[in-house]
Amino acid sequence: MPELHRQGEVYLLDLGDDENRFSLEWMTSVNALLDEVSTQPTPRALVTMARGKFYSDGLDLDWILANPGQKDAYVAEVHALLAKMLALPMPTVAAVTGHAFGGGAVIGMAHDWRVMRADRGYYCFPEVDIGLAFTPGMAALIQAKLTPATALMAMTTGRRYSGPEATTAGLVDLAVPEGEVLPQAIELVRPLAGKDPGTLGAIKTTMYAAAMAALQQDSAVIVA
């Protein structure tokens, strides 16, 4: 399960050491840890990371298929987590130490910046290949962070981007050797940890107003 650690003013949110899918328990834990960080005094910044093969493999599709009557409530929980990360009142970086697929790639986009491993791992939105349509909120979040051309390619082809390819496309900001992912992510946000939370949160909320509004609407995941 997710854990929270600290290196000075930088808080490290460890998402786990497995596929880190968005189970209800996993989302509850991540939400609680984000709330905990948000109560800490400044300076503060957040880096998320993982310890296994995956940064996150996204939505818990098995649970959705097994509980169709609760699908809308589940999607609402996913949207709430994405919206919280998107407007979090502190600098945030996703240290993408493994594969980021589907919802895992979306929550990565909800961070301010992304640092990815260069030699292994993929950043991918596979929805088109698994019969899963983007909700309006998820689509709006992705499109708020990418150029129209990159969003079109990433969202409609299911392309798997390596670290260098993801950097060129603008999906991530840096691609570095495995051992440098976390240190580079920490050093990226450490100088920004003193930014005023109220001002920073207000700026993010304004910047991403359309995506935030879409995430707050009730939208259903379409599973083939």
Disulfide bonds with the S-S distance in Angstrom:
none
